[in-house]
Amino acid sequence: MVTLTETAAKKVETLRLEEGKPEWGLRLRVVGGGCSGFSYELGWEDAVQEGDEVIESAGVKVYVDPNSVQYVSGAQIDYVDSLYGSGFSINNPNSKGSCGCGHSFQA
């Protein structure tokens, strides 16, 4: 379903410890908006919500709500640190296109 690279999993672990949330999982949501129609939201989640898909990848629980599952099935979450900036990146095989900023996509 959704996987994390080793780099992303290590960054999640570091951030959880820094924020005092060592047991929390990562919430992945697809929301309407952005230049291309949809965008991703990542955040912390302490418990599964009704209807969630729960995926454990590289030791991290990833929670995906029922409306977002169709858009992110097969996606991989990575963490990129470069001269242009750093942050989480989602490689999504379901995306039919994206905008120049890289924060939104078409389904």
TORGU-900179 format. One record per residue (C-alpha): residue in three letters; residue number from 1; x, y, z. Coordinates in nm, 4 decimals. Example, Ala and Ser with C-alpha at 12.3 -4.5 7.8 and 13.67 -1.06 7.14 Angstrom:
BEGIN
+--------+-----+----------+----------+----------+
| residu | num |       xx |       yy |       zz |
+--------+-----+----------+----------+----------+
|    ALA |   1 |   1.2300 |  -0.4500 |   0.7800 |
|    SER |   2 |   1.3670 |  -0.1060 |   0.7140 |
+--------+-----+----------+----------+----------+
//
This chain:
BEGIN
+--------+-----+----------+----------+----------+
| residu | num |       xx |       yy |       zz |
+--------+-----+----------+----------+----------+
|    MET |   1 |   0.0000 |   0.0000 |   0.0000 |
|    VAL |   2 |   0.2208 |   0.2917 |   0.1237 |
|    THR |   3 |   0.5886 |   0.2471 |   0.2083 |
|    LEU |   4 |   0.8593 |   0.4626 |   0.3612 |
|    THR |   5 |   1.2186 |   0.4686 |   0.2522 |
|    GLU |   6 |   1.4799 |   0.4053 |   0.5189 |
|    THR |   7 |   1.5720 |   0.7748 |   0.5054 |
|    ALA |   8 |   1.2106 |   0.8817 |   0.5660 |
|    ALA |   9 |   1.1680 |   0.6321 |   0.8507 |
|    LYS |  10 |   1.4820 |   0.7622 |   1.0235 |
|    LYS |  11 |   1.3611 |   1.1213 |   0.9873 |
|    VAL |  12 |   1.0195 |   1.0292 |   1.1302 |
|    GLU |  13 |   1.1917 |   0.8630 |   1.4254 |
|    THR |  14 |   1.4081 |   1.1700 |   1.4873 |
|    LEU |  15 |   1.1112 |   1.4075 |   1.4660 |
|    ARG |  16 |   0.8953 |   1.1921 |   1.6941 |
|    LEU |  17 |   1.1643 |   1.1938 |   1.9611 |
|    GLU |  18 |   1.2241 |   1.5687 |   1.9259 |
|    GLU |  19 |   0.8521 |   1.6366 |   1.9625 |
|    GLY |  20 |   0.8031 |   1.3924 |   2.2500 |
|    LYS |  21 |   0.5756 |   1.1608 |   2.0504 |
|    PRO |  22 |   0.7807 |   0.8401 |   2.0225 |
|    GLU |  23 |   0.4792 |   0.6092 |   1.9815 |
|    TRP |  24 |   0.2822 |   0.8176 |   1.7331 |
|    GLY |  25 |   0.2281 |   0.7260 |   1.3703 |
|    LEU |  26 |   0.2262 |   0.9299 |   1.0534 |
|    ARG |  27 |  -0.1078 |   1.0459 |   0.9063 |
|    LEU |  28 |  -0.1156 |   1.0730 |   0.5253 |
|    ARG |  29 |  -0.4125 |   1.2553 |   0.3748 |
|    VAL |  30 |  -0.5040 |   1.3691 |   0.0276 |
|    VAL |  31 |  -0.7000 |   1.6940 |   0.0231 |
|    GLY |  32 |  -0.8496 |   1.9027 |  -0.2536 |
|    GLY |  33 |  -0.6519 |   2.2082 |  -0.3539 |
|    GLY |  34 |  -0.3188 |   2.3121 |  -0.4864 |
|    CYS |  35 |  -0.2349 |   2.4053 |  -0.8453 |
|    SER |  36 |  -0.3112 |   2.0579 |  -0.9813 |
|    GLY |  37 |  -0.6258 |   1.9635 |  -0.7902 |
|    PHE |  38 |  -0.4997 |   1.7586 |  -0.4942 |
|    SER |  39 |  -0.2291 |   1.7935 |  -0.2333 |
|    TYR |  40 |  -0.0823 |   1.5803 |   0.0430 |
|    GLU |  41 |  -0.0930 |   1.6441 |   0.4147 |
|    LEU |  42 |   0.1380 |   1.4692 |   0.6601 |
|    GLY |  43 |   0.0975 |   1.4915 |   1.0353 |
|    TRP |  44 |   0.1155 |   1.3000 |   1.3617 |
|    GLU |  45 |  -0.1547 |   1.0607 |   1.4761 |
|    ASP |  46 |  -0.1763 |   0.8848 |   1.8101 |
|    ALA |  47 |  -0.4561 |   0.6387 |   1.7276 |
|    VAL |  48 |  -0.6345 |   0.4786 |   1.4375 |
|    GLN |  49 |  -0.9581 |   0.6476 |   1.3260 |
|    GLU |  50 |  -1.2640 |   0.4578 |   1.2062 |
|    GLY |  51 |  -1.2105 |   0.3257 |   0.8532 |
|    ASP |  52 |  -0.8353 |   0.3947 |   0.8431 |
|    GLU |  53 |  -0.5944 |   0.1729 |   0.6607 |
|    VAL |  54 |  -0.2978 |   0.1157 |   0.8911 |
|    ILE |  55 |   0.0285 |   0.0244 |   0.7249 |
|    GLU |  56 |   0.3511 |  -0.0446 |   0.9085 |
|    SER |  57 |   0.6563 |   0.0338 |   0.6996 |
|    ALA |  58 |   1.0161 |   0.0484 |   0.8223 |
|    GLY |  59 |   0.8906 |   0.0496 |   1.1819 |
|    VAL |  60 |   0.6529 |   0.3434 |   1.1297 |
|    LYS |  61 |   0.2739 |   0.3183 |   1.1383 |
|    VAL |  62 |   0.1132 |   0.5106 |   0.8538 |
|    TYR |  63 |  -0.2568 |   0.5955 |   0.8858 |
|    VAL |  64 |  -0.4548 |   0.6614 |   0.5668 |
|    ASP |  65 |  -0.8211 |   0.7637 |   0.5753 |
|    PRO |  66 |  -1.0713 |   0.5817 |   0.3491 |
|    ASN |  67 |  -1.1072 |   0.8759 |   0.1082 |
|    SER |  68 |  -0.7306 |   0.9036 |   0.0527 |
|    VAL |  69 |  -0.6537 |   0.5335 |   0.0031 |
|    GLN |  70 |  -0.7543 |   0.5349 |  -0.3632 |
|    TYR |  71 |  -0.5099 |   0.8153 |  -0.4399 |
|    VAL |  72 |  -0.2014 |   0.6846 |  -0.2560 |
|    SER |  73 |  -0.2061 |   0.3085 |  -0.3072 |
|    GLY |  74 |   0.1486 |   0.2074 |  -0.4012 |
|    ALA |  75 |   0.3009 |   0.5420 |  -0.3010 |
|    GLN |  76 |   0.6396 |   0.5745 |  -0.1345 |
|    ILE |  77 |   0.7268 |   0.8425 |   0.1195 |
|    ASP |  78 |   1.0862 |   0.9612 |   0.1085 |
|    TYR |  79 |   1.2822 |   1.2333 |   0.2846 |
|    VAL |  80 |   1.4955 |   1.4576 |   0.0662 |
|    ASP |  81 |   1.7685 |   1.6895 |   0.1923 |
|    SER |  82 |   1.9227 |   1.9010 |  -0.0825 |
|    LEU |  83 |   2.0417 |   2.2505 |  -0.1657 |
|    TYR |  84 |   1.6902 |   2.3316 |  -0.2879 |
|    GLY |  85 |   1.5353 |   2.2421 |   0.0458 |
|    SER |  86 |   1.4502 |   1.9483 |   0.2596 |
|    GLY |  87 |   1.1311 |   1.7691 |   0.3414 |
|    PHE |  88 |   0.9168 |   1.4684 |   0.2798 |
|    SER |  89 |   0.8493 |   1.3728 |  -0.0795 |
|    ILE |  90 |   0.5772 |   1.1390 |  -0.2005 |
|    ASN |  91 |   0.6441 |   0.9287 |  -0.5078 |
|    ASN |  92 |   0.2948 |   0.8359 |  -0.6215 |
|    PRO |  93 |   0.2329 |   0.6024 |  -0.9182 |
|    ASN |  94 |  -0.1324 |   0.7179 |  -0.9267 |
|    SER |  95 |  -0.0408 |   1.0768 |  -1.0078 |
|    LYS |  96 |  -0.1201 |   1.1727 |  -1.3660 |
|    GLY |  97 |   0.0686 |   1.5004 |  -1.3359 |
|    SER |  98 |   0.1931 |   1.7555 |  -1.0894 |
|    CYS |  99 |   0.2643 |   2.1244 |  -1.0741 |
|    GLY | 100 |   0.6048 |   2.2886 |  -1.0806 |
|    CYS | 101 |   0.6116 |   2.3357 |  -0.7031 |
|    GLY | 102 |   0.5826 |   1.9597 |  -0.6459 |
|    HIS | 103 |   0.3253 |   1.9951 |  -0.3687 |
|    SER | 104 |   0.0121 |   1.9084 |  -0.5629 |
|    PHE | 105 |  -0.0898 |   1.6462 |  -0.8166 |
|    GLN | 106 |  -0.3602 |   1.5344 |  -1.0575 |
|    ALA | 107 |  -0.5359 |   1.2026 |  -1.0162 |
+--------+-----+----------+----------+----------+
//
